[in-house]
């Protein structure tokens, strides 16, 4: 991993699992794909970088 690159980001949101809203749209536009889901959140990944919405 190169210096200064984002490894992961965790965001705590009331609407983390909602199909609507800005998160799925934004992450899809950034070429991320949903790689995991659970009752209170989900993970979106692109290569070695991932975003956790919980």
N, C-alpha and C positions, 0 to 999 in steps of 0.2 A: 504494500500500500504506500502510495506517495504521501509525502508530508503535506498536511493541509487538506486532505480529502476527508469527506464525511464518512464515518464508519456506520453509525446508527443514530437514530433520533427517536425519543419516546415522547409521545404527547398524550396527556390525559384529558379526555373529552367526554361529556355526557352522551354525545351522539356518535361515538367511535364506531359502532357497528351499523349505523344507518347507511342504506344503499344510496340515498340521496344526500345532497349537501356538497360542500367543496372538496372533501378529502378524496373520494374515489375519482372524481373528475380530474382533479389536479394531479394525483399520482399516476393515473392512466396517461395523461398528457406528458408526463415526465418519463414515460415508458416503463414504469414499475408494474409489477403484477402481484396480485394477492397470493401470498404463499402459505398463509396459515390463518385460521380463525378459531375463536373460542367464545364462550358466553359473553365475555365483557370486552372483547377487542379483536384486533386482527393485525397481521403483519403484511407489509408491502415491500417487495425487494427488487433491486436492480443490481446485478452482479454481486459484489461483496457488500453493498450498502443496503440497509433496510430501515424502514420506518415502522414503529409500533404505535398503533392507535389503541388506547385503552381507557 
